[in-house]
Amino acid sequence: MKHTSKYIFSICMVLSSFMIQAQAKKTDSIPVKTNRYGLRVGIDLFKLSRSFYEDKYQGLEVVGDYRISKKYYLAGELGNENKTVDDDQLNFTTKGTYFRVGFDYNFYENWLDMENKIYIGMRYGVSTFSQRLNSYKLYNANPYFEDTPTYFPNETFSGLTAQWLEVVVGVNAKVFNNFYMGFSFRMNNLISNKKPDTFDNLYIPGFNRTYNGNFGAGFNYTISYFIPIYKKKVGLKVPEKTNKKK
């Protein structure tokens, strides 16, 4: 009986040892969540589509962001536009390039391996462009009594520049693999604007129309691809082992 008790005790000790090792292995095998960091590059589908359905417009914009922390992203856009505006009194063509640079703050709490963005951000924008005055009419207070002649100077003004600040609100969602689609709304405020001597800059590439003075608005609809560079571990920490009591 005594030997049997020792045998049973030995088996219990061996089983307990296996259970402790299995529990430790299970704890060590808990997957640790990782956040991917890298560069996301894409194009603005809104400007690209306008080039096909709007006769007097051509434009292309490349967008991108780079994740620098859990919530913050460096962001920017680079593009060019060629647009002809035909108003009642004025016909002109604006052509130039622009860039915007700034940051986005993602206030959406992703879970599991989601990498979506609902963000607010700011941009500093710079545009260099030219204006060609195609035609204009002098203001006529009595158009019903006399016809207003049209003048065709075809005069080009080069070396024009503008700078502005933007507040951006947008969404960027993963559709499959590393592809993302998103859109954003922008409110702009001009801080400098070099104008021709004879008329105003009524349209600035990258800023949009200036009919409301120094304030403007914009919209883009993007598709982009994420290029992962490295990962950071986040999430659960393995509990520290406690010292056994003697």
C-alpha positions, 0 to 999 in steps of 0.5 A, spaced: 500 500 500 505 504 501 509 503 495 502 504 491 501 511 494 508 513 492 507 510 485 500 514 485 504 520 488 509 520 482 504 520 477 501 526 480 507 530 480 509 528 473 502 530 470 502 536 474 509 538 471 506 537 464 500 541 466 505 547 468 509 546 462 503 546 457 500 552 461 506 556 460 507 554 452 499 556 451 501 563 455 507 564 450 503 562 444 498 568 445 499 572 438 501 579 439 498 584 435 502 588 430 501 595 427 504 596 420 508 602 418 509 604 411 508 608 405 501 609 402 501 612 394 495 613 390 491 618 385 485 622 385 480 619 381 475 625 381 480 629 378 482 624 373 475 623 371 474 630 370 479 630 365 474 625 361 467 628 362 469 636 362 472 638 355 476 644 358 479 641 364 485 636 365 488 634 371 492 629 375 493 628 383 498 623 386 496 622 394 500 619 399 501 618 407 506 615 411 505 612 418 509 615 423 506 613 430 499 609 432 495 615 430 499 620 426 501 620 419 505 625 414 501 626 408 501 630 402 499 631 395 502 633 388 498 635 382 497 639 376 491 642 372 489 646 366 483 649 366 479 654 362 474 658 365 468 661 360 464 667 364 460 672 361 465 677 362 471 673 361 475 667 358 481 665 361 486 659 362 489 657 368 495 652 368 500 650 373 503 645 378 502 645 386 503 641 392 501 640 399 504 637 405 502 636 412 499 631 417 493 627 419 490 624 425 487 618 425 481 618 431 478 611 429 480 605 433 482 599 429 481 592 432 484 586 430 488 587 423 484 593 421 488 599 418 482 604 416 482 612 417 477 617 419 482 623 420 482 630 421 489 634 418 492 640 416 496 642 409 500 647 407 499 648 399 503 652 394 502 653 387 506 656 381 502 657 375 500 662 369 494 665 366 492 666 359 487 672 358 483 669 352 477 674 351 473 679 355 468 684 355 467 691 358 462 692 363 455 695 360 450 697 364 445 698 359 446 691 355 439 691 352 440 698 348 447 697 345 452 691 344 458 690 348 464 688 344 469 682 345 476 683 346 481 678 344 488 680 347 491 672 348 495 675 353 499 670 358 502 672 365 507 667 367 510 666 374 504 667 378 504 663 385 499 662 391 500 659 398 494 657 403 492 653 409 487 647 409 483 643 414 482 636 411 477 631 414 476 624 410 476 617 410 480 611 408 478 604 408 481 598 406 477 594 400 482 588 399 489 586 400 493 593 401 488 597 396 484 602 400 479 607 397 477 614 401 475 621 400 476 628 403 473 635 404 478 641 404 477 648 407 482 653 404 484 660 406 489 663 402 495 667 405 499 669 399 496 670 392 501 674 386 496 676 381 496 679 374 496 687 373 489 686 369 485 681 372 484 677 379 486 669 379 479 667 379 482 659 379 488 657 382 491 650 381 490 646 387 486 651 391 480 651 386 476 657 385 477 664 389 470 667 387 469 667 395 475 671 396 481 668 400 476 662 402 475 656 398 473 648 398 475 642 395 474 635 394 478 628 392 476 621 391 482 616 392 484 609 390 491 608 393 496 602 395 500 601 401 507 599 401 509 596 408 516 597 411 516 595 418 512 592 424 511 594 431 508 589 436 503 592 440 497 589 445 498 584 450 504 583 455 506 576 457 505 577 465 512 576 469 513 570 473 513 571 480 518 568 485 516 561 488 515 562 496 520 557 500 
